């Protein structure tokens, strides 16, 4: 058991100290009343002396009192479970909210470099495991400690010698359980880690079913799953086998305790030191005393899993967040849209340089096209403009101010972005278009859809703008999804535009209409257009030709063709077949 993880779990539980107090109080009352049972049973046994010598009235009074204490004890034990559930549910809720908040605060680099299935597993499966473990652990903790202390107190009141025997044998049970816990901890940690890998593989397989089937990768995907599943099976077997030793081992030790109490109790009874009823009480107390050890060892696997899962959740919560946000807010009425990049350097991996000493000047309202071969840094440049990533060196200035001085929300609010990879949220078409402007009127939504040439196919759908769609359903084609993405930006009407292959999934005729709409939007707005099809950027004010993170050439289309350089080669390679 990781002590640091245990301390952090206690810290998570701290806000619910009042409920913990109520749970402990309920457990104290419930367990204390239940511990009266053996004494009452012992007194009853002593009242049954022999044939014709039973004090039935006294026995009846004791049994009635015993029944009342049993009912009250049960009620308080139920309250203990209720308060424990409140603590656990609130704790898991807090962990879930903290995990989601962390995912919104970590740099995009963390999301890009970690398997999404593993992240989902940490937020969903691991937090659920923590909740299950806390439910078992807290229940055993509250009732177990009180039961052990209570039974010791009652046993001491009956006979000190026999109690001493019980206490002396107890450390053996604790030693056995502790030895097994240390041995199994690594297996449960391994099990949680492999579970995350399995979730990542399943998520990848489900999300890419079309690609898997298109390349007949089913058998290899299944083999990979089976290999990970086999590792999970092996670690699970080791974890469960070793943890399963705890319960029978502690039961064996506890059996020795029970036998010792019976033997020495009988000897004391024969010598007249205690009564037969007291021997009966002692046996009951010995059984109750050892019960918490048995129960803890019985759920030790679940508790170990919970600690391993908690460690994975805390690893996520400990991830460094984005560098401190700027404080400045951009005033749209004073915003011109000029941009400058000075000596910018950036790389995703420090050992592999991508962008070095990049310099660029963009005037307000310029239409900037970015072209170049795959991997040249086009999309990376967009990531830097939006501060999805921060530059490693140099600076980017917007209206003369370093963009790191602006708050990210304010900076990103100046851009409208349409990506090649489309995305829609689960909800109505209207909600998807109004994603960036939730308070938009229906008239504004329809106007944006018409501008994006999406109104036609929307009205042909069964429920029109109220049609429910999601990112995983096949009710929309790729082109239709992209039209919705374009309508979403047109509704927001931002002062700057970023179009990353925005019309790649649209037919040529619709593309012409969309291009007209974009041209209207780009009037007076600073715009960045990432394009592979050079025919879409012929009217750009400035074309940046990039390769290996450097701007090789820049200028208008005609100027670059006249130079006969890298851009001319790209252009000729695209249009050579059509000539």
N, C-alpha and C positions, 0 to 999 in steps of 0.2 A: 504494500500500500504506500503510495507516494504521500509523504507528509505535507509537502507543499500543496498538493491537490486537495488534501483533507482540510487544510487551513483555509483554502480559498472557498471550498464548499461551505465551511462554517461562516465565512464572510457573506456568502450569498444568502444564507439562512438568517443572518443577523436582523434584517428589517422586520422579520416576523417573530421577534422575541416575545411579544404578547401572546401570540398563539402557541408558541413553544411553552410558555409558562402555563397556559391553560391545559395544554396536553399533558405536561408533567403533573399538574395538580390533579387532573382527572385520573391519570395513571396511578398516582399515589393513593387516591381514595379507593379506586377500583381494585387495585392489587392488595391494599391493606385489608379491605373487607373480605377479599377472597382468601387471604391468609388466615382469617379467623376460622375458616372451615375445618382444618385438621384438628384444632383445639376443641372445637365443638363436637366433632366426631369422636375424639378421644374421650371427652367427658361423657358422651353417650355410651361408649363402650364400657367405661368404668361404672356406669349406672346399671349395666346389665351384668349383675354379679353371678347370678345362677338361676336355676329353675325356681320360680315362685318368689324371687327376690329382685324383680325388676321394678324400678320406680317409673311407672308409665307416665305419670303427670309431669315429672321432671324431664323425661325424654321428649314428651310432646312439646314442652316449652322450648327446649333446645332446638328441636327440629323446625318449629315455627320461626324462631329467631334466625336459624341457619337459612331458611327459605327467603326471609326478608333480606338478609345480607347478600344472598346470592343474586337476587333481583337488582338491588341497588348497585352491586359490583358490576353486573352485566351492563347496566345503564351507563356507568362511568367509563367502562372499557369501550363502549360504543362511542361515547363522546371523545375519548382519546383517538379513536380511528378518524372521527370527523375532523378534529383539529389537525391531526397529522396530514389528512388529505388536503386541507386548506393550505398548509405550509408547503406541501409538495407541489400542488398545482400552481400556486403563486410563484414558487421558485422556478419551475420549468417555464412558466410564462415569462419571467424576467430574463432567464437565459435565452429564450427564443428571441425576445425583443432585442436583447443585447447583441445576439449573433446577427440579426438582420441589420441593426444599426451599424455594426462593424462592417458588414459587406457593403453598405452604402458609403462607408468612410475610408475603406482601404484603397490604395492606388489601383488603377485598372490593371497594372502589372500583375497583381496577385490573382485577379480573376482570369487573366490571360494565361498564366503559367501553372495553374492548378486545375486538375480534372474537375469538371463541374459536378460530376456524380459524387465525388468525394466531398466536395463542399456541401452538397445537398444532404449527404449522409451525416455530416457533422451537425447540421442544423436540425434535421428531422430525427434520424435514427438514434444518434448519440444522446441528444437531449432527452428523448423518450426513455432510453436506457438509464440515464441519470435519475429520471423521475421514478422509474420502477425500483431502482436500487435504494433511493431515499425512502420510498414507501416502506420497504422491508426493513431498512436500517433504522429509521426513526422509531418504527413500531417496536422493534426488538430493543432499541436503546431505552426508550421511555419505560416500558414495562419490565424489561430484563433487569436493569440496575435496581429498580425498586423491589422487584421480586427477590433478587439475591440478598440485598440488605435486609429486607423484611423477614425473610426466612431465617437468616442468621440471628436476627434479634429474637424471634420467637423460639428458635432452637436453644439459644443461650438461656432463655428464661426457663427452659425445661431441664436441660442438662449440659453443663459446660464441657465435660469430658468427651461426650459423643460429638458435640459441635466442633471441638478441636480436631477430631479425626476427619470430619468432613472438610474442614478448612485446609488441613495438611495435604489431602489428596487432590484438592481443586487445582493447584498449580500445574499438575500433570496434564489435566485437560486443556488448560490454557496454552501450555507449551506445545502440545500436539497440534492444536488449531493454528497457532502462530507459525509453526514450521510449515504446515501445508499452505497457509496463505502466502508466505514468502515464495514458496516453490511455484505456485500457480499464477502469481501476478504477471510474470512475463508472458505467459501463454494467453491470458485475457487481453493484454495490451496488443499482442500480435493478432489476436482474433479481431479486435476492433479495427486495426489498421487494414487487414485483408478485407474486412467487410466494406470499408471505404473504397478499396480498389474494385471490388465486385460491383458496388453501386455505380462507380464511374463507368465501368465497362457496359453495364446494362443501360445506363443513360445514353452512352454513345451509340450503342446498338439500336435502341429504339428511335433515337433522333435521326439516324442515318439509314433507315430501312431501305429506302429506294436505292441508295448508293450500294449497299450491301448486296441487294438482289441484282442490281445492274451488273456488278462485277462478279457475281456468283461466289460471294465471299461467305455464304452462310455456314459452310462446314468449318472454315477456319475461325469464324467468329464463335461458333459453338465450341470448338476445341480450346480456344482461348478462355472462354467462360468455364469450361470443365477444368482447365488447369488451375485457374484462380479458385474455383469452387473446391477443388481437391486440396489446395493449400488451406482454405478455410475449414474444410472437414478435418484435416490433420491437426490443425491448431485447436479446433473445437474439441476434438476427441481428447487431446492432451489436457486441455483446460478442464473439461468436465470430469475426466477420469481422476485427475489429481484433486480437484475440489470435492468430488464425491467421496473421497477417503475421509474427509473431515467429519462428516456426520456419524458414520459407524465408529470411527476412532474415538470421538468424544463420548458416544453412547457407551462404548466399552468401558472407558474410564469412569463414566457416571454410574455404570452398572456396578463397578467396584465400590463406589461410594455407597450406593444403595445396599449392597451386600454387607459392607462394613457396619453400616448403621443397624441393619437387622441383627447381625451377630452380636455386636457389643450392646445393643439395646436389650436383646434377650438375656444376655449375661447379667446386665444391671437389674432387669426385672426379676430374675431368679433370686438375686441377692436382696431384693426388696428396695433397691435404690429408686426405682421408678415404677409406675403402674403399667399395666398392659395397655391402657388407653393412651398413655404417654408414648409408649413404644409405637403405637399405631400413628399418633400424631407425628412422631419423629420420622417415620417412614414416608409419610405424606410430604413433610417438609423437605426431606432429602430429595424426593422426586421433583418437587417444585423448584428447589434450589438448582438442580442440574438442568432443568427444562430450558432456561435461557441459553445455556451453552449449546444444547442440542439444536435449538431453533436457529441460532446464529450460524452454526456450522451447516445447517440444512440449506440456508439461503446464501452461503458464502460465495457461490459462483455468481449469483445475480449481483451481489454487492461488489465483487471484484470487477465484473463487467461494467458496472456503473462508474467505478473509479477510473477504469481505462477510458471509458467514453467521456467522462468529465475532463480528463487530461486532454483529449482531442478537442473538446469544446473550448477549453481555456487556451489551447494553442492558437485557435482561430481568434479568440478575443484579444490575444496578446500581439497579433499582427500589427505592425506599425501602420498608422493612418497616413493619409495624404499630408504633405507638408502644410504648415499653417496657412490658412486662407487669408487673402488680402482683405482689406477693410473698405477700399474705395468702391463706390457704386457708379456705374456709367449712367450719365444723364442722356437719354435718347435725343432730347431736343438740342443738345450741344455736341452730339456725336457725329463726326464727319466720316469715319471709316478708313482713315489712312493707317497704313501698317508698315512696319520696318522690322527686318530680321538682321541682327548684327552679330557676326562671328558665332553663329549657332552651331553647337556640336551636340550630338545625341547618339546613343546606341542602346539597344535592348539588352545586349550582353556586353559587359565592359571590354572583354577580350576581342570582340568583333565590331570594329568601327563601322558606322553606317553614314551618319551625316557629320561632316567636318567643315568648319569655317564657312557656313552658309550665310550669304548676305543677300538681302532682297529689299527693294523699296516699292511700295504699292500706294498709288494715289487714290484719293476718295473716288468711289464710283467705278474704279477699274474692273474690268472683267479679265481675271487671271486664269489661264489654262495651264494645267500641269500634265506633262506627258513624259513617257519614258518606258523602258522595258519593265517587266515584272520584277519587284524587289528593289527598284531603284530609290525608293523612299517617298513616293507620292502620298500614300496613305499615312505614312509616318509624319509627314509635314502637316497634314490635317490634324492628326492627333496632338501635335504640339500647339497648333493654333487654338484648339479647343481646350487645351490643358488637360487632356486625358493623360498625358505624360508631360513632365516638366523637362526643360532643356538641361543637359549636363553642363553646358558652358555657353556663354554668350547670353543674349536676351532678345525677346520679341516685344516690340513696342506697338501699342494701339493708341492712336492720337497722341503720340509722344510719351505715353506712360507705359512702364513695364507691366505686362499683363499679370505678373505675379502680385502686383499691388491691388488688383481688382479681386473682388470675391468671385469665386467660380460661377455662382449662380448668375451674377450680374454679367460676367464675361460671356457665358454660354447663352444668355438670353438675347445677345446681339446677333447670334447666328441661327440660321435655319439650315438644317442638314438633311440631305437625302442620300442614303447609302445604296450601294448595289445590293447588299443583303437586306431584304425587306423584313419587317417585323410588324405584327399586329397583336394587340392585347385582346384578351378574352372579354367580350362585351359587344355592344351594338356597333354598327358601322358609324353611326353618329358619334358615339363616344370615342371611337378610334380617330376620327378626323379631328375632334375637339380635344385630343390628348394634351396638347400644349396650351390650350385655351378652354378650360372646362366651362367657363361662363358664356361661351359663344352662343348666339341665338341660332335658331334653326335656319333663318335666312342666310346668316353668315356661313354656316356649314354647307348649305346647298350651293352658295356662290363659289366657295372654295372647290367643291366637288366638280362644278361645271367648268371652272378654270382649269382643273386638272384632267378634264375629259373623263371623269369617273361617274358623273350623274346618270348617264345612260344605263350602264350595267347595274347601278344601284337600284334604280327604279324598276328594273326588270326582275329583281329578286322578290321573293314572296312577301317579305315584310319591309321592303325598301330600306330606309335608313335605320329602322329598328331591327334589322336582321342580326342575329347573334353570330359572331365569328370568333375564331381563336387562331393562335399561331400554329396549331397542330391539325386543324381540320382541313379537308381538301375542297371546301366549298368555293374557294377563290383560286384563280390561276395566279402564277407569279406576276404576270403583267398587271392584273387587277390589284394585287397587293401593293405593287409599286405605285400605281395610280393613287391609292389611298395614302401612301407615304408622302407623295407629292402634295396631295390635297391638304394633308396635315400641316405641311410647311407653309403652303399658300394661305391657310387660315391665320396662322400666327403673324405673317407678313413682317419678317424680321428685317433689320437694316443691313445685314450681311448674309450672303448665301454660300453654302458649301455643297457642291453637287459631285458626289463620288460615283461615277458611272450611273447617274440617276435614271437613265432611260435604257439601260442595258437589256431589260426584260420586256420591252414594249415593241410592238410591231412598228414598221417604218412609217406607216401612214399616221398612226397615233403619235409617234415620236415627233413628227413635224408639227402637229397641233400643240404638243407639250412644249416643244422648243419655242414656239411662238409665245406661249404663256410665260415660260421662263424668261424670254427676252423682255417681256413687259415688266416682269418682276425685277429683273436686273437693272432696269433703267435707274440710274442714280445710286445704285447699291454696289458696294464692293463685293465681288463674287469670285469664288475659287471653284474651278471646274476640273475635276480629275477625269481624264478621258483616255480610252484606248483607241476608240474610233475617232480619228483625226478630223473626219468630216463634220463632227459636232462642234468644233472649236475654231472654225475658220474665221469667225468674226471677233475673236478674242482680242482685247487691247494689248495683251502681253502673254506670250506663250513661254512657259519655263520648260526647258528640255533637261530632264534630270537623268543621271546615270550614276549608280553607286554612291548615292547621297550627295552628289555635287550638281550644281546647275552648270551644264555645259554651254548652253546657248539660251538666249531670251530675245524676244522681239515679236513682231507681227508675222502672220503666216507668210506673206509675200517676201518679207525680208529674210526669213529663215530659209525659205526655198532657194532664194538667190545666193545664199552663202554656200549652198551645196554641202552642208555639214551633216551632223548626226540626225537632225530633224528631217532633212531632205531624204536621208536614207530610210527613215521610218515611214515617211509619207509615200515614197516610191514603192516600198515593200507592201504597203496596204493597197495601193491602187495600180500596181503593175499588171495584175491579171485583168483588170477592167479596161486596160488600154489596148 
